[in-house]
Amino acid sequence: MKGIFRNWRTISVSTALSWSMKALMVALIPNEIYNGQYLFSAAAVAAVCLSLVPSIVQRNYRITLPFELDFLITLSLFLHTFLGEGMDFYQKYEIWDQLLHLYGGGVVALLGFVIVYTLHYTRKVRLSIPMIGFFTVMFAMGVGGLWEIGEYSIDTVFNKHTQDGLDDTMVDMIDDLIGGLVIAFIGMIYVRYSRPEARVRLAKPLGEVFGLGSRIDRLMRRITKAEERIRKAKNGNRY
């Protein structure tokens, strides 16, 4: 039992939440296959694989991605896949699609900002702060456009109804634009004023959240003492 709690306290809160959402998305796949939702099952598998990309990049290329990008991307995919499609939130709540496009546009813009900021920081590309913001917005709009093309293709090939006409597509694109503008504005402020050592990140170890570490320690001491009492009682009964 001690081995179970050996390394947990060093895991960050965002990492724990991210992997919990990945596990829920994986758990949803067998149920969807059983119900004959093969297209959605394939999309869920793709979402899980995509959510692993930031972790793979950080581990293999030793690149530290800011703003807990792994968590934000996983959350976006979780809201779309598990809640939106799996729990039918798209059908239950009309505003769900718009909220996700606002959030998803922001996450995609954040990814674009990370790319251009990394190139800028490593001096591979020298851009002014306004150009960094412009690239961030264009990146969000470009990926948003590809997403709409993908939805249109799915509707055409598989006779689905992910799009509800021109108005739906344009509102989605406007949401992508708003999300991109917000992240671009924040990103430009970040480049101009922030210091790397002053960044606030959701990286607090689980062992420090709500005193969990000390509480687990107390629990483990009680378990150890109980085991010692049981062992002594058994040894006493032998004689």
RAJO-V953040 format. One record per helix or strand of 2 or more residues. SS is the DSSP state (alpha for helix, beta for strand). FROM is the first residue (numbers start at 1). TO is the last residue. If there is no record, write none. Layout:
# RAJO-V953040
SS	FROM	TO
SS	FROM	TO
This chain:
# RAJO-V953040
alpha	2	5
alpha	8	10
alpha	13	34
alpha	38	51
alpha	53	61
alpha	66	86
alpha	89	92
alpha	96	121
alpha	129	158
alpha	166	193
alpha	196	198
alpha	206	238
